[in-house]
Amino acid sequence: MPQIHEKVHELTVGQLAARSGAAVSALHFYESKGLITSRRTSGNQRRYSRDTLRRVAFVRAAQRVGIPLATIREALAELPEERTPTKDDWAHLSEAWRSELDERIKQLNRLRDHLTDCIGCGCLSLDTCVLSNPDDIFGEHRSGSRLLVERGGRKAE
């Protein structure tokens, strides 16, 4: 891993990518989504403060556990301007995200447990299909799976 002299307070996008393990394109994407910021030099090159390394690590850790970028951006927006997330910030936010992750795990377990039923069906046309019709939401109207398209704020078949 390339070392950056301690007196260097700003990183190029290449240095940030090398140190963080994120692709340059990912860093540009994070910036476009408001997760990190940079300043522009007179030559229009991006420069990132050193603490952006911690922000990128924070974003990537949250992504690895399945937190959507919009939720990550909201969490970072709650921090005082330009402050780097701390260990306490992570503890607080991860606790808040726990119930969301527990619900996703529950849904994935349900899908896994019913996967063999779906394979046995072959065409996803069971009256109650947990993959295409979870909890048989539309079973009272018709049997089998249906693709529903939203029109004007309501669902239509």
C-alpha positions, 0 to 999 in steps of 0.5 A: 500500500502506498504511503503518504507523507504525514505532512500531506493533507490532501490526496489525489483521487488516485492516492485515495483509491490506492489507500482505500481500496475503492476504484476511482469510478466508485469514488467519483460515484460516492462524490456524485451521491454526496457521500464524500467531497473534494475541492478542485485545484486551479487545473480542475483536479480533485483533491480530497482531505485525508479524513476522506479515507475514514469516510470511504471506509465507513461507506464501504463497511455499511455497504458490505452489510447491505445498507443502501447508499441513500441511508448512508448519505442520511447518516453522514449528513447528520454529522457536523460538517466535514467531521469524520465518522468515529467509532461511536458514530458507527456504534450508534448508526449500526444499532439503528440499522440492526432492525432493518438488517434483521428484517432482511435476514428474516425475508431471506430465510423465508425465501431460502426455506421456500426455494425448493417449493418454487423449483418444484413448481417450475413455472411460478404459477402456484396459487401461493408462490412465496417468491413472486407473490410473498404472503399471497398478497394478490391471491384473493384476486386471482391465482398464479403469479402476475406482473403488476405495473403501477399506474398513477400511484395505484397498481394495475394488472 
